[in-house]
Amino acid sequence: MKAAGTTMTAILVKLVNTSLDYATFPSAMKHAIVTPIVKKPAMDLSLLSSYRPISNLPFVSKLLERVVTHQLTTYYAPPPGGSISDDAV
């Protein structure tokens, strides 16, 4: 089991790094499975307005989104101990 986890981690790291290196997002990961969910059980089920869509994205796209968010947040975060001085700009 541990070997499978190591292999899967290596594959995911390669996929995320390649996506970031080439600034592309694989089109296969852009597709979501949309499931209609009833807003409230008492609503009329024959009306389309009684439902709300729930999108389920592949977990790899969510992983990539988190990596990019973390990198951007880290890059744009103020330095520890305060803000950037005018001399540094």
Secondary structure, 3 states (H helix, E strand, C coil): CHHHHHHHHHHHHHHHHHHHHCCCCCHHHHCCEEEEEECCCCCCCCCHHHEEEEEECCHHHHHHHHHHHHHHHHHHCCCCCCCCCHHHC
